[in-house]
């Protein structure tokens, strides 16, 4: 068939460039150690930062909800799918983020695309950091608004772009902790600019939710910006270990999204077991400060050890550690070598990251023990001694 010929040629080109992707098969739960393609390995590439995906209380909450409410929500919440569990979790999330209300979405991708396309459209302008996640990029493109890309975390460039627009509505959107670089956005400076130019601010806290700031409430809370950021997005599928996402803001904003965000209106609601599990995980994340601290301690241990090995690691301060390799094929080869040594960490390549910046994205969990991290450092030492 023509499509097979086309797909085959495209895939071969990706393989030649070191950009092809394939699924790794995991046996068992997401835990500190997993079985990957039949091989036992230390898991260092999961977003399950707090180790809650396999927490007994989270599993028990999901199991109980499955018995009490069933496996599925039945439909979109505007048809027949809205349950008390959804409302209760939204109330807990609003309190967590310090906002009037919150609205559940089925993923961070759903949340970002649905929110951006609702807030801006033709005649408007959206200002997006050049390293924003693909879901933000797609939301900007689908909105129909004029897109202005500012250089990564460059408030002077953002200032110039805002000054040069006459758009009806203006939206600045950024991640708070960037998923592939692990650095933080200058949110206070961005809010200052937005207020000067009468722009809205939307912040994606996917990789900060649960792990940064007081009670893990994110960078916005850490910098005291709850009343200056119009829209906060967070996910349930990373540090909270479950699935889904939410948007938090004023009641007017969430009601507007409920009425107009296509990725909410036209999607079956999150299953009851997922919602109950997320609520349990949120309670643990808010109250277990020691768990959050262990995550940051583990990340700092690995960062210091990698730097002593002479590796180039991204900016300090978060739990995401990019180890830069540059060449895509080389990153894949090192990832394979590490797996053969018993460490599972993925090579990240374009288009996920800019050309020439391929890397290993290392993400410890709070549940990793000292001996686990020592094992990883020894494996990195052996592999990089041969590969660099």
C-alpha positions in Angstrom: 0.0 0.0 0.0 1.1 3.6 -0.6 0.8 4.5 3.1 3.1 1.6 4.0 5.7 2.7 1.5 5.5 6.3 2.8 5.6 5.3 6.5 8.5 2.9 5.8 10.6 5.5 4.1 9.9 8.1 6.8 10.8 5.6 9.6 14.0 4.6 7.9 15.0 8.3 7.6 14.3 8.7 11.3 16.4 5.6 12.2 19.3 6.9 10.1 19.2 10.2 12.0 19.0 8.5 15.4 15.5 9.8 16.0 13.3 6.7 15.8 11.3 5.8 18.9 10.1 2.5 20.3 8.1 1.4 23.3 9.9 -0.3 26.3 7.8 -2.9 28.0 7.6 -2.7 31.8 6.5 -5.7 33.9 4.9 -4.7 37.2 4.2 -1.4 38.9 6.2 1.9 38.4 8.7 1.5 41.3 12.3 2.2 42.0 13.3 -1.0 40.3 11.4 -2.4 37.3 11.7 -5.1 34.7 12.3 -3.5 31.3 12.0 -5.7 28.2 12.7 -8.7 30.5 15.7 -7.1 32.2 15.8 -5.8 35.9 16.8 -2.2 36.0 16.9 0.9 38.3 14.1 3.3 37.1 15.6 6.8 36.6 13.3 8.2 33.9 9.8 8.3 35.5 7.8 11.3 36.3 6.5 9.5 39.4 8.6 11.8 41.4 7.2 11.1 44.9 6.8 7.4 44.3 3.0 7.6 44.8 1.9 5.5 41.7 2.4 2.4 43.8 1.6 3.8 47.3 -0.7 1.5 49.3 -3.2 4.3 50.2 -3.4 5.4 46.6 -4.0 1.8 45.3 -6.6 1.2 48.0 -8.5 4.4 47.2 -8.6 3.3 43.5 -9.8 -0.2 44.4 -12.5 1.1 46.7 -13.8 3.6 44.1 -13.9 0.8 41.5 -16.2 -1.2 43.8 -18.3 1.7 44.8 -18.6 3.7 41.6 -17.5 1.3 38.8 -14.7 1.4 36.3 -15.9 4.3 34.1 -17.6 7.7 34.3 -20.0 6.9 31.5 -19.8 10.0 29.4 -18.7 13.6 29.2 -19.5 15.3 32.5 -22.0 17.5 30.7 -23.9 14.5 29.5 -23.9 11.9 32.3 -20.4 11.5 33.5 -20.1 13.9 36.4 -19.9 12.3 39.8 -19.4 13.5 43.4 -15.8 12.3 43.3 -15.0 14.7 40.5 -16.5 17.7 42.3 -14.7 16.8 45.6 -11.4 16.5 43.9 -11.8 19.8 42.1 -12.6 21.5 45.5 -9.5 20.0 47.0 -7.4 21.1 44.0 -8.7 24.7 44.2 -7.8 24.8 47.9 -4.4 23.3 47.1 -3.7 26.0 44.5 -5.3 28.9 46.4 -7.9 29.7 43.8 -11.7 30.0 43.7 -12.2 26.9 41.6 -10.6 24.1 39.5 -11.7 22.0 36.6 -10.5 18.5 35.8 -9.2 17.5 32.4 -8.2 14.1 31.1 -4.5 15.0 30.6 -2.1 17.9 30.6 -2.4 17.9 26.8 -6.2 18.2 27.0 -5.9 21.0 29.6 -3.3 23.1 27.7 -4.9 22.7 24.3 -8.4 23.3 25.6 -7.5 26.3 27.8 -5.3 28.2 25.3 -7.8 27.8 22.5 -10.5 29.1 24.8 -8.6 32.1 26.1 -7.4 33.5 22.8 -8.4 33.4 19.1 -8.3 35.4 15.9 -7.3 39.0 16.6 -5.5 38.0 19.9 -1.8 37.3 20.6 -0.2 34.5 22.6 3.4 34.8 23.9 5.1 31.5 24.4 8.5 30.5 25.8 10.5 28.7 23.0 11.0 25.6 25.2 7.4 25.2 26.2 5.9 21.7 26.0 4.3 20.4 22.8 0.8 20.6 24.3 1.3 24.4 24.8 2.7 24.7 21.3 -0.2 22.9 19.8 -2.7 24.9 21.9 -1.1 28.1 20.5 -1.3 26.9 16.9 -4.9 25.7 17.2 -6.1 28.9 18.9 -5.8 31.0 15.7 -4.1 33.8 17.7 -0.9 35.5 16.5 1.9 33.5 18.0 5.0 35.3 19.4 7.8 33.0 20.6 10.2 34.6 23.1 13.7 33.3 23.8 13.9 30.9 26.8 13.3 32.7 30.1 14.3 36.0 28.4 12.1 38.7 30.0 13.8 41.4 27.9 12.8 39.7 24.7 9.2 39.1 26.1 9.1 42.8 27.0 10.0 43.8 23.4 7.4 41.5 21.9 4.6 42.7 24.3 5.5 46.3 23.5 5.2 45.7 19.8 1.6 44.2 19.7 -1.7 45.8 19.3 -3.7 42.6 19.8 -7.2 42.7 21.4 -6.2 40.1 24.1 -2.8 39.0 25.1 -1.8 35.8 26.8 1.7 34.9 28.2 2.1 31.1 28.7 5.0 29.3 30.2 6.0 26.3 32.2 7.1 26.9 35.7 9.6 24.0 35.8 10.6 23.1 32.3 10.2 19.4 31.7 13.3 18.7 29.7 15.8 21.3 31.1 14.7 21.3 34.7 15.1 25.1 35.2 12.5 27.5 36.5 10.7 30.3 34.7 11.2 33.9 36.1 7.5 34.1 37.0 7.6 37.2 39.1 9.2 39.2 36.3 6.8 37.7 33.8 3.8 38.8 36.0 5.3 42.3 36.2 5.5 42.5 32.4 2.0 41.1 32.0 0.5 43.7 34.3 2.4 46.5 32.5 1.0 45.4 29.1 -2.5 44.2 30.3 -1.8 40.6 29.5 -3.1 37.4 31.0 -0.6 34.9 32.5 -1.1 31.1 32.2 1.5 28.8 34.0 1.9 25.1 33.4 2.9 23.6 36.7 3.0 20.0 35.5 6.5 19.3 36.8 6.2 21.5 39.9 2.9 20.2 41.3 3.4 18.2 44.4 7.2 18.8 44.7 7.9 22.6 44.7 6.8 25.2 47.2 4.8 25.0 50.4 2.9 21.7 50.6 4.1 21.1 47.0 1.7 23.7 45.7 4.1 24.8 43.0 6.4 27.7 41.9 3.5 30.1 41.8 2.8 29.5 45.5 6.6 29.6 46.3 6.8 33.1 44.8 3.4 34.2 46.2 1.9 34.8 42.8 -1.5 33.1 43.3 -3.4 36.4 42.7 -1.3 37.5 39.8 -1.5 34.4 37.6 -4.8 34.1 35.8 -4.6 30.4 35.0 -2.7 27.6 36.7 -2.5 24.1 35.1 -1.3 21.1 37.0 -1.2 17.4 36.3 -2.2 14.4 38.4 0.0 11.9 36.4 3.5 13.0 37.5 4.3 13.6 41.2 0.8 12.6 42.2 1.3 9.3 40.4 -2.1 8.8 38.8 -3.6 10.3 35.7 -5.3 13.5 34.4 -4.9 17.2 34.9 -6.6 20.3 36.1 -6.9 24.0 35.5 -7.3 26.3 38.6 -8.3 29.9 38.6 -11.3 32.1 39.2 -14.8 30.8 39.1 -15.4 32.8 35.9 -12.4 31.2 34.2 -13.3 27.6 35.1 -17.0 28.1 34.2 -15.9 29.6 30.9 -13.7 26.5 30.2 -16.5 24.2 31.3 -18.7 25.8 28.6 -16.2 26.2 25.8 -13.1 24.1 26.1 -13.6 21.4 23.5 -11.1 19.0 25.1 -13.4 19.1 28.2 -16.8 19.2 26.6 -16.3 16.4 24.2 -14.4 13.9 26.3 -15.6 11.2 28.6 -14.8 12.1 32.2 -11.9 10.6 34.2 -12.8 7.2 35.6 -13.8 7.1 39.3 -10.8 4.9 40.4 -8.4 7.4 38.9 -10.2 10.4 40.6 -10.2 8.7 44.0 -6.5 7.7 43.6 -5.6 11.3 42.7 -7.4 12.6 45.8 -5.5 10.2 48.0 -2.2 11.1 46.4 -2.9 14.8 46.8 -3.4 14.3 50.5 -0.1 12.5 50.9 1.8 15.0 48.8 0.5 18.0 50.8 1.3 16.5 54.2 4.5 14.5 53.7 7.2 17.2 53.6 9.8 14.5 54.3 8.9 12.7 51.0 9.4 16.0 49.1 12.7 16.7 50.8 14.0 13.2 50.0 13.3 13.8 46.3 15.3 17.0 46.3 18.1 15.4 48.3 18.3 12.5 45.9 18.4 14.9 42.9 21.2 16.9 44.5 23.2 13.8 45.3 23.0 12.6 41.6 23.8 16.1 40.3 26.9 16.4 42.4 28.1 12.9 41.5 27.5 13.5 37.8 29.4 16.8 37.9 32.3 15.0 39.7 32.3 12.6 36.7 32.8 15.5 34.4 29.3 15.4 32.9 27.5 18.5 31.8 24.2 18.7 33.8 21.5 21.3 33.6 20.7 24.2 36.0 20.5 23.5 39.7 17.5 23.7 41.8 15.0 21.1 40.6 14.5 17.3 40.5 15.0 17.1 36.7 18.6 16.4 35.7 19.4 16.7 31.9 22.8 15.2 31.2 23.7 16.8 27.8 25.1 14.6 25.1 24.4 16.7 22.0 24.4 14.0 19.3 21.1 12.1 19.0 22.7 8.8 18.0 25.2 9.0 20.8 22.5 9.7 23.4 20.6 6.6 22.2 23.8 4.5 22.4 24.6 5.6 25.9 21.0 5.0 27.0 21.3 1.4 25.7 24.6 0.9 27.4 23.2 2.1 30.7 20.3 -0.3 30.4 22.8 -3.1 29.9 24.4 -2.0 33.2 21.0 -2.1 34.9 19.9 1.6 34.8 16.9 2.7 32.8 17.2 6.3 31.5 16.0 7.5 28.2 17.8 9.5 25.5 15.8 12.6 24.6 16.2 13.9 21.1 14.7 16.4 18.7 11.9 17.4 18.2 11.3 17.0 21.9 14.4 19.2 22.5 16.2 21.6 20.0 18.6 20.2 17.5 22.1 19.6 18.9 20.9 19.4 22.5 20.2 15.6 22.9 20.4 14.5 26.4 19.7 11.9 29.0 16.8 13.0 31.2 17.5 11.7 34.7 14.7 11.9 37.2 15.1 10.3 40.6 12.2 9.5 42.9 11.9 10.2 46.6 11.7 6.4 47.1 15.1 5.7 45.8 17.5 4.7 48.5 21.1 5.7 48.9 22.3 2.3 47.6 20.2 2.7 44.5 21.7 6.1 43.7 25.2 4.8 44.3 24.5 1.9 41.9 23.4 4.5 39.3 26.6 6.6 39.7 28.8 3.5 39.3 27.0 2.6 36.1 27.3 6.1 34.7 31.0 6.1 35.6 31.6 2.9 33.7 29.6 3.8 30.6 30.8 7.4 30.2 34.4 6.3 30.7 34.0 4.2 27.6 31.7 6.5 25.6 33.2 10.0 26.0 
